[in-house]
Amino acid sequence: IGIAICAILLLITHSVMSGSEDNTDYRRTGSIGLIETAYSTGKIVRGDKIFYNLQAVLDPGSLPEEYKAGGESIIRSGTPFVNEALDNWEMMSPAQQATAAALLARPDNDSVYISPDSHFAIHYNIGGSNGVPPEDLDASGVPDYVERIGIYADSSYRRYHNNLGYYPPPSDIDSLYDIHLLYLGNAYGVTIRESAGDSAWQDYGSHIQIHNNFSFAPPNDDPEGTVIGAQKVTVAHEYFHATQLAYAYKSGDDLWWTEGSAVFFENDVYDEVNDHYYYLPYFFNYPDTFLIDTSYLGSYLHNYSTFVWPEYLAKKFGVEIIRSVWEHLRYYDPLTAMDSALYPFGKDMKNVFPEFTLWNYFTRNRYDTAFHDDGADYPLIVVGPVVPSCPFTGVMPIIPPDGLASNYIVTYPDTTVNGVLVIDFDGDNTVQWGFSYATVKDAQIEAVPACEVDYLGRTNCGIYDFVRYDSLIFVPCVVSQWQDDNLYSFNTTIHPFGDIDGSGAVNVLDISYLVNYLYKGGARPVYDIRMGDPDCNGHINILDISYIISYLYRGGPEPCAYRP
């Protein structure tokens, strides 16, 4: 029987987990993909890669022919590539440095428009390759495209600074923040870090460059049209990068947070656009991947898909917690800053991460309002394995989770046996584990965000009267920051009702345990308080002691499940 079950599991898990192998070719398309492939295969050195990536964002026409990609993929934000160049300037040749300096300089546009709230100077051209669409329906003398950028920038300013209390970006020679409109190939926009500010922490000034027409933008959900939607989210996204620089510059190792929080706020300011839905597969297809993974291969767009983490934080603790994280980022790395921001709630990242992973299961047809607000539109998380019957033994990971990553195990109760289902999870003791689970019955969800896991990676919890549920979802996760492919073994067993001490059997020791609990301040019944109610009347008292005595020694009825 065991061999047959293993064979079934292998077939099921192969088909379920195969989704996590999709999209590899897509990820390597476009100029950025071609450049990365050339670097990873040793054809170019890192300095060349950095320089060519910068060209791909700011001047794609100047790329060597072998890196010009027909139908190249979209670059939602060029900011990471700019920062990589600024952080590794010495790796580029003198000639590359000279060209890069020219690319990073503020463009010389021929016109300027001041936004309605007088917070932004929008620089633009009327004609030429950098010219904006000339349409001017209100006959103001300023192209509508430019006016919209000003409106969207002011809206972002009001949200970030007036409503949420973020510091504004350090100013330059005037009080206006500069946004330049020009041709950027297939890049939406970029925030270019400039000179250091005058704060006691590592703040920086900047300017933003945004595409001059968005003719290449893929469809989004904005009711006003794709181009307008692209304008909205790009302004909100890039201006949040500028706002981030009022607190700290964070290097490429922190892209998962800098990009993830910028994507979160583009949706916060302009919820109707949903351009960020394009990133979702890079999170939901790869739950076993480090949340904080910032490497290019296999996860470049993962850095944007991590917006689901600040989304969880904002719904659970209030949107102000994102600002609290950035305030602590002035002095700490992102994970330490998150622990500091969670401290007033009596939490830290390690004890909220399991709940976050559980939320990610309830999307699409599993959606529930208790979890992600837009979860009905999100893809289903990759599950593996699916275990046909529970209890089970010997379940192992198909793709072991990395640090700050998870697996999803779905199973269905065997209704021929009942009791408390004891969860016997044993994770690799070189990392710290978290464990959450949910039960589903008739579309009603009971979520348990944290099952106790000891320092050796072993659980201590159970599910009472488990056969009444249609399905069970188990989510083991690694709450440590580092180490990949962490192994575990997972079994479940049934303890009968009346097993108050958790030994696996009903005997005289359960009588002693219950007496001690009721009259001597002893420990609660193991796994579930209801295990101390063997007569299943909803109360734990001396009658339950009599009930067990009758069952054990007088042929009385078996202990039963309390079902109100």
N, C-alpha and C positions, 0 to 999 in steps of 0.2 A: 504493500500500500504506500509506504513511504517513498519508494522509487517512482511509483506512478504519480504521486502528488508533485514530486520534484520535477518530473518531466512536464507536467501541466504548467507548473509555475514558470519553467524556463520558456515555454511557448508563449505564455501570456505576457511575461515581462519583456520578452524580446519585442513583441508587437507594440506594447505600451510605451516602452522607453525609446523606441526608434525615433520618436519625434525630436529627441535631444541631439540627434546627429544631422538634422536638417540645416539648410541655409549656409553651409560652409562655402559653396561657390559664390553665393551672393555676397558674403562678407569680404571676399577677396576681389570683387569687381571694382571698377573705377580706378582712378589714378592712385588714390591712397593704397588700395589693395595691390596694385602693380608695384608700387614703390616698396611696400612692406615685403612682398615676395622677393624682390631683387635683393633686399637687405638680408632677409632670413636665409637666402641661399648663397650669400657671400659675394654677390655681384657688385655691391656697393658697400661702402663703409657707413657708419652711423651718421657722420657729418653730412654725407650726401643725402641720406634718407631725411634728415631733419630739414635740410635746405629744400629738397624737392617737395616735401610735404607743405612747406611754407608757400612755395610757388603754386602748388595745387589749390591752395585756398585763396591767395591774394593775386596771383597772376598766372592762371592755368595755361594761357597761350604760350608762355615762355618755357614750359616744360620740355625736356627732350622728347622726341617723337615717341620713343618706346614707352613713355609713361603717360601719353595722352590717350585717354580711353574714350572710344565712341560710346555714347549712352552711359557715361560714367555715373556712379552712384552719387546720391545726394550727401552733402556735408552739412548737417544741421547747424553746427557751431564750429567755426574754425579756431576758437579760442585755445583749445588744448595744443594745437600745432604751433600757434604763436608762442605760447608759454614754453613749449619744448625748445624752440629755437632760442628764446631769451635765456633759458636756463643752461643751455649747452652751447653758447656762442662760440667758445674756443674750439669746438669740434669742427666748425665750418672753416673752409679755406679763406684766406684774405679776400679773394674775389667774391666768394659766396657771401661773406660778411658785408661787403660793400653793397651788393645787390639786396641782401636782406634788410639792411638799414634803410634803403630807399623804399622798399615795400612796406616797412613798418612805420614810416613817417606819415604824418597827417596829409591826406590828399589835398591837392589845390583845386577845390571846386570853384565854379564861377558865380554861384548864387547862394544865398543863405536865407533861411526862414526861421523866425523865432516862434516857438510853440505858444499856444494860447495862454498858458499859465506862466510863460516867461521863465521856464526852467531849462529849455533846450534850444540849441542852435542847430538847425538841420541844414547841412551843406549839400548842395546838389548841382548838377549840370543840366542845361536845357537840351543840348544836342550831343552828338558824338556817341562813342561806344559806352560812355558812362552816363548818358542822358536818361532821365526818368521819363515815363509816359507823359505826353503833353496835355492830356485831358484836364480841362479846367471848367467843370460844369457850373461852379458858382461864380465864374468870371471874376475871381479875386486877383488874378494875375500870378497866382502860385499854383502849380500843378496839384491836382487833388491827391496824387500819390504822396507828395511831400507833406501836404496838410494832414493826411491821415497818420503819417509817421509821428508828427508832432502831437496829435491827439492821443495816440497810443502810448507815447512816451510820457505825457502828462498823467495819463491814467495809471501807468506803472509807478510813477513818482508818488502819486497820492496814496496808492496802496502800500508801497514799501515804507515810505517815510511818514506820511500823515496818519495812516491807519495803524500800521504795525510798529512804527517807531524805530526803523532801521536808520543808521547813520547815512547821510548822503555821501556820494563819492567825493574824495578830496578835489577841490576846485583848482583850476589853472589860473590864467590871468584875469578871467572874469567869472561871474557867477553862473554862467551858462554851461551845461554839459554838451559836448560836441558829438553829433552823429553825422557821419558822412555816407552819402548814397553813391554807390559806384558798382561797376560790373565786377562780380566775384565768381564768375564761372557757375558752378553748381553748388556754391556755398550760400547758406542763408545769411550768415553774418559772423562777425568776429569782434571781440573786445580786446583791444591792444593795451597791455600794461605799459605805463610810462614811468615817470619819476616817483620816488618815494614821497609820501606825505610827511606831515610834521607831527604825527601822533607818536605816543610812546611805544606803540606797537608797529607791526610791519604793514602799514597801509600804503596804497599806491593810487596815483591818478591814472587816468586811462581815457581813451576815446573809442567810439564804436564805429564800425563800418558795416553797412547793410546793403544787400543786393538792390540794384536800381530798378528791377522790374519783376522778379520772381516768375518769369515766363516758364521756367522749368519745374516749378513746384508741383509735387503730386497732389492729388485731391485731399481735401480735409472736409470737416463737417460745418465750416462756418457758413451760416445762411446768407452772408453777403458775398460769398465767393471764395475760391481758393487763394487768389492773390491777396485779398484783404486778410484772410485767415493767416497766411504766411507772414504778412507784415505784423500782425498783432503779436503772434507768439515769438517772432524774432526780436521785436523790440523788448517785450517783457523778459525774455530769456537773457539777451545780452545785457540789458540794463541791470538785471539781477547779478550778473557777473561783475559789472562795475560796482554795484553795491557791496558785493562780497569783498572787493578790494579795499573798501573802507575799514574792514576788520583785519584782514590778513590775506597775503598771497599764499596759496597752497599749491604745492608742486604736483607733478603728474601722478605721484602715488596716491593722491587724494581726489583724483578725478571722479571716482564713484560718488563722492559727496558733492563736489563743486558742480558737476554736471547734473547729478540727480536732483539737487535742491533747486537748480535753475529751471529744470524741466517741471518740477513741482509747481514753481511759481508762475511759469508761463500758463499752466492750466488753472492756477488759482486766479490769475488776473483775467484770463480769457477762456473760460470753461467751455464755451461753445465751439471752439476750434477742433480740439481733439487730434491735433497733429502728432501728439506724443504717443498715440496708439501704435504708430509704426515701430516703436521701440519694444513693445510688450513681449514679442516672441523671444527677445534676447534675455529676458528674465524668466518667463514662464516655461520656456523649453529647457532651461538649464538650472533647475533649483539646486542641483548638486554643486554648482560653481560658487566660489567665494563671492560674497556680497561685495567685498572690497577689491575684487580683481580688476586691475586697470591695464593689463597687458593687451596688446592689439589682437594677436592671433586668437580667433574664436570669441572675442569678447569686447571689441572696440565699442559697439553699440550697447553693450552691457552697462557701460558707464552712464548712459542716458536712461536705460530701463530701470535703474535703481531708484527712480523717483517714487516707486511704491513704498520705499522705506520712510522718507519724510512724510509721505501721504498717511501712512499708518501712525506715525508720531503725532501729526497734526490732528487727526481725528480722535486719537486716544487721549492726548494730553492738552490739546488746543494748539492752534497754529503759532502761538507765541513761542512755543518751545523751539521752533526752528531758529528764531532770532537768538534765543538763549544759547543754542549750540554755537552760532556764529560769534556771540560775545565771548564764549570760552575759547573759541578757536584763535583768538588773539594771542593766546599763550600756550595752547595745547594742540595735540594732534586730534583728528576728528573723533576717534573712538573715546579718548579721554574726555573730550569736550562733551560728547553725548552722555557719558556717565555723570558728568557734572550737571548737565541740564536736567537729567532725570532724577538727580538726588533729592530735590524738594518733594518729589512724588513718592519717595521711599523706594525707588527703583534704580536699576542700572541696565546697561545694554544686555548683559547676560541673562537677566531674568525677564526681559520683555521680548527678546528675540524669538523664543518659542511661540509666543502668542502671534507675533507677526507672521511666522511661517504658517501657522494654522489659518490665519485670515486668507492667505494666498490660495488656499484650496477652494474657497467659496466664491467662484466666479462663473460667468456664463449661466448655464442652466442650474448651477448649484448656488447662485447668488442669493445673498441674504443681506438685508439692510444693516445688520449689525457689523458688517465688515466693510470692505472698500466701497465708497459711495458709487463709483462708476463700475463696480465689479461685474455687472451684467454685460458690459461691453468687453471685458477682458477675456483673453483666451484661458482655456483650462490648463492648469499646471500639469506637467508631466508626472504621471504616477507610475510607480514600480517598486515592488511587485504588487499585483493583485492576487490575493490569496483566496481561493474559492470557498474555503470553509474555516471556521474558527470554533474551537481552539486549533492551534497549529504549532509546529515545531520546526526549528532549523531554518528560519527565514534569514537570508543574508542579503546585503545590498547588491543590486545590479550595477549601479554606478555609485560608489561610496561618496558621501558628502565631504566637501572641503571644509575649511574653517568658515564659520558664519554661513553655513549652507545646510540643506536639508534633503531628506527623502520623504516620499509619501507612500504609505502602505494602506491599501484598502482591503477589507475582508467582510465576510458575511456570516452571521452566527449560525451554527448548527443547532437547530431548534429541538433536537432530541435530548439535549442535556442542558442543565441550568445551574446557576449559582453565581458566585462572583468570579468574573474572568480576571485572573491575576496576570498582570503584564510583567513579563520577565525579559527585560531588555538589558543587554550587556554590551556596552560600547568600549572601544579601545581606550585604555586608561591613560594614554599619553595626551589626551585632550579632554576638555570639559564638554559635557553633553547637556542638552535640554530635551524635553520630551513633552509633547502636547497631543491631545487627541480630541475627537468629536464623535458623537453618536447621532445617527439620523433615523427618525421614524416618521413616516408620512410627511416628509418634507420639513419636519420640526427638528431643529438643530440644537444640540446641547454641546457647547464647546467647553473643554477643560484646558485652559491655556498653559497649565504647568503641572506635570506629574513629577514628583520628587525624584531627583537623580543624585546618587551619592558621588563621592570623589573618585570612585573606581568606575564610574559610568554605568551603574546599575540602578534600575528603577524600583520603586516601592509604591505601587498603586494598583487599583483594581476597578472593574466596572460591575456594579451590582445589577443582578437580574438582566444580564446582557442579552438574553434571547428576545427580549421585547423590542429590540432595535432592528431596523432593516439592514443597516450597514454600519461599519466602524471605520474610522479614518485615524491612522496613527502617523505622527509626524516626528520622527527623531531628527534632531539637528545638533550641529556642533556650534557651541557658543564661544569657543576659543577663536582667536583671530587667525592663527596660522595653522599650517600643516594640511596637506591635501589627501584625498582618498582614505578617509578614516573608516575602519571596518567595525562591524558589530554583528552580533547574533541576536535573534529575537524569537522567543517562544511565548506561548500563552497556555495557561492551565486553568482548570475550573476547581474552585473550592466550594464545597456544598454549603447551603444555607445552614446556619447554626455553628459554623466553624468560626467562633468568635475570636480565638487567639491566632488565627491565620496559619495553623499548622497543616492544613490540607485535609483534616478529618474532624468529625464531631465526636468528642469523647468527654470524659470526666474533667479534663483540664479546661474545657470551655465553661463548665459550670463554675469552677474556681475563678476563672478569668472574669466572668460576668459578675460574680459576687464581689470581687475585688474592685471592679469598675463602679458598681452601684453603691457600695457601702464603705470602701476604704480609699477612695480617691485614686484608684488605679487607672491604667491607660485605657483609652477608648478602644472599642472593637476595631480589629485590624481591617484595613482596606476600605471599609465603609461603615459608618455608624449604624446603618440599618441591619448589619450582620448581628447586632445585639438584640434584634427583635425577631426571634425565631418563630413566635406565634403569629407574626405578621399582622398585628392589630394597630400598628403605628405608634406604640409606646414601648419603652424599655423599662421593665420593672420586675418585681419578684415573680410575676406570672411567667415571664420568659425562662426563669430558672426552673420553675416547676415543669414547664413545657419540655425542656431538654431532658430533665430527669425522667419524665414520662416516656419520651421517645427512646431514650437509651435503655431503660430498665423495665418498662411496663408495656412495651409494644404500642406506644402512642404514635400519632401521626408524625410524619417527617416535618422538619422545619421548612418554612415556605417563604415566598417573596412578598414583601409588603407592596401592594399596588393600590394606592388611594383612588 
